[in-house]
Amino acid sequence: MKKRLYLKQIVKNNGGFTLIEMIIVIVILSVMSLLVVPRLSNFFGNKRENFIILTSMIAKTFDDSFINDRINFFSIHLFEPGMEVSDSEDERSSRNNGISVMTLDDNGNFVDSDNKLMKYRQFPDSFRLEEVVLSSGERIGIGTVMVPYYPQGYSDNVILHILTDDEDQWSVRFYKFQKDASIFHDYINFDEL
């Protein structure tokens, strides 16, 4: 009984935090959030944003081929550029570390897609498109790799290896009959699936 009275007296006499104490706590939390949150959002945001752009463009290429009844070529411009074409003034031959979608014009020449969402996008050096692994096992590490998307609703099986922040290895897996790609941490190959 005495314990209950003692606890009631403590609770009754406790006035809570003072205004000064509350202001100090709010200031400390504000300063901490100003220092920490931007760094976390930059660390997670850029990598995530680049993966979203990549996978969204893959899905859009799949849909565009099916809806418009045409072959689209999802072009992966690897970090290491290929040999430049000397007789061409085309800026597409000098692209690197990015993605774009190309189609064939009436003369059989490759042209950039007229869809704004499928235009050339270059990634920062912290998001390096390192290598493409084809379903045959062939590895391509320089130049541009074109993955065809057919109007019947399929493409080729491909794995794209990406190096982020010079240390984290990632793989993006393109599926033959699916428009959505999968992302794996670490480099994978077809024989590991």
VOGU-3710 file (C-alpha; in Angstrom, 3 decimals, decimal comma):
1> mkkrlylkqi> 0,000/0,000/0,000  2,838/2,353/0,851  4,483/1,628/-2,516  1,343/2,749/-4,363  1,198/6,006/-2,448  4,866/6,600/-3,077  4,453/5,988/-6,868  1,381/8,258/-7,005  3,325/10,995/-5,247  6,240/10,678/-7,714
11> vknnggftli> 3,902/10,806/-10,727  1,923/13,699/-9,235  5,050/15,764/-8,515  6,651/15,052/-11,881  5,925/18,001/-14,136  7,456/16,439/-17,279  10,092/18,083/-19,422  10,696/21,779/-19,261  10,444/23,906/-22,382  14,215/24,422/-22,421
21> emiivivils> 14,846/20,663/-22,340  12,418/20,108/-25,225  14,044/22,844/-27,322  17,512/21,371/-26,731  16,340/17,908/-27,801  14,680/19,298/-30,954  17,798/21,286/-31,872  20,040/18,232/-31,423  17,737/16,049/-33,566  17,529/18,760/-36,238
31> vmsllvvprl> 21,298/19,119/-36,476  21,736/15,357/-36,657  19,128/15,042/-39,415  20,747/17,862/-41,405  24,070/16,034/-41,322  22,986/12,432/-41,762  19,901/12,372/-44,007  21,464/13,988/-47,118  24,388/11,590/-46,993  22,112/8,569/-46,679
41> snffgnkren> 19,799/9,738/-49,438  22,768/10,374/-51,765  24,248/6,984/-50,930  21,034/5,047/-51,493  19,242/7,420/-53,844  21,665/7,581/-56,767  22,183/3,836/-57,036  18,479/3,122/-56,654  17,550/5,854/-59,129  19,937/4,441/-61,749
51> fiiltsmiak> 18,540/0,913/-61,332  14,986/2,286/-61,637  15,891/4,116/-64,856  17,522/0,972/-66,269  14,728/-1,480/-65,430  11,993/0,979/-66,428  13,571/1,511/-69,807  13,816/-2,249/-70,337  10,088/-2,631/-69,593  9,192/0,357/-71,779
61> tfddsfindr> 11,190/-1,100/-74,689  9,315/-4,401/-74,344  5,923/-2,638/-74,279  6,756/-0,293/-77,156  7,769/-3,191/-79,413  4,563/-5,048/-78,719  2,202/-2,067/-78,953  3,767/-0,473/-82,042  4,451/-3,804/-83,781  8,128/-3,091/-84,432
71> inffsihlfe> 11,550/-4,342/-83,456  13,287/-2,165/-80,874  16,954/-2,547/-80,041  17,760/-1,920/-76,385  21,297/-0,582/-76,666  23,730/-1,016/-73,795  26,662/1,348/-74,224  29,309/-0,230/-72,002  31,741/1,775/-69,877  34,633/0,912/-72,192
81> pgmevsdsed> 33,765/2,410/-75,583  34,338/0,365/-78,688  36,267/1,359/-81,772  34,924/4,534/-83,291  33,607/4,320/-86,822  35,836/6,575/-88,903  33,472/7,152/-91,828  30,555/8,048/-89,594  29,943/11,405/-87,990  27,303/9,713/-85,862
91> erssrnngis> 27,522/10,578/-82,163  26,003/7,192/-81,313  29,346/5,513/-82,018  31,010/7,454/-79,201  28,432/6,760/-76,493  29,541/4,963/-73,368  28,195/3,976/-69,951  24,576/4,496/-70,882  21,479/3,030/-72,456  19,271/3,956/-75,385
101> vmtlddngnf> 16,673/2,405/-77,642  17,105/2,296/-81,410  14,871/1,234/-84,248  15,408/0,673/-87,959  14,268/3,357/-90,382  12,869/2,661/-93,865  16,401/2,466/-95,300  17,553/-0,104/-92,721  19,646/2,353/-90,707  19,653/2,484/-86,934
111> vdsdnklmky> 17,991/5,600/-85,529  17,224/6,659/-81,981  13,686/6,025/-80,824  11,403/9,033/-81,109  9,903/8,228/-77,696  11,213/10,691/-75,088  11,252/8,002/-72,396  13,606/5,836/-74,460  16,247/8,433/-75,352  19,932/7,993/-74,576
121> rqfpdsfrle> 20,765/8,199/-70,867  24,304/8,227/-69,630  25,082/7,003/-66,119  27,672/8,515/-63,775  31,045/6,791/-63,372  29,891/5,459/-59,992  27,398/3,250/-61,916  29,544/1,419/-64,471  28,033/-0,841/-67,124  30,897/-3,332/-67,166
131> evvlssgeri> 29,966/-6,393/-69,184  27,151/-8,166/-71,010  26,832/-11,946/-70,833  24,830/-13,509/-73,674  22,855/-16,728/-73,296  25,529/-18,485/-75,378  28,037/-17,651/-72,642  29,844/-15,037/-74,713  31,055/-12,047/-72,696  31,228/-8,581/-74,193
141> gigtvmvpyy> 33,158/-5,922/-72,278  33,593/-3,066/-74,765  31,416/-1,142/-77,170  27,654/-1,290/-77,578  25,483/-4,376/-77,240  22,054/-4,304/-78,886  19,342/-6,528/-77,438  16,430/-6,941/-79,879  12,848/-6,749/-78,608  10,393/-8,298/-81,045
151> pqgysdnvil> 6,730/-7,330/-81,558  5,644/-10,887/-80,705  6,578/-10,213/-77,070  10,035/-11,618/-76,565  13,712/-10,653/-76,599  16,967/-12,440/-75,781  18,252/-13,749/-72,466  20,993/-11,385/-71,350  22,815/-10,555/-68,119  24,307/-7,103/-67,578
161> hiltddedqw> 27,087/-6,732/-64,988  27,251/-3,380/-63,204  29,891/-2,057/-60,812  28,715/0,611/-58,373  30,967/2,830/-56,288  34,021/0,874/-57,562  33,247/-2,042/-55,245  29,657/-3,374/-55,325  28,911/-5,870/-58,080  25,374/-6,190/-59,436
171> svrfykfqkd> 23,701/-8,154/-62,215  20,584/-7,252/-64,170  18,945/-10,264/-65,787  16,872/-9,737/-68,968  14,352/-12,544/-69,537  13,315/-13,801/-72,957  9,544/-13,714/-72,406  9,225/-11,180/-69,579  9,330/-7,421/-69,695  10,573/-7,004/-66,121
181> asifhdyinf> 14,260/-7,508/-65,415  15,617/-8,861/-62,128  18,446/-7,346/-60,109  20,942/-9,542/-58,245  23,684/-8,495/-55,865  26,995/-9,870/-57,167  27,866/-10,994/-60,680  25,889/-13,996/-61,914  26,131/-16,182/-65,015  23,589/-18,344/-66,793
191> del> 25,063/-21,567/-65,424  24,484/-20,294/-61,852  20,730/-19,820/-62,308
//
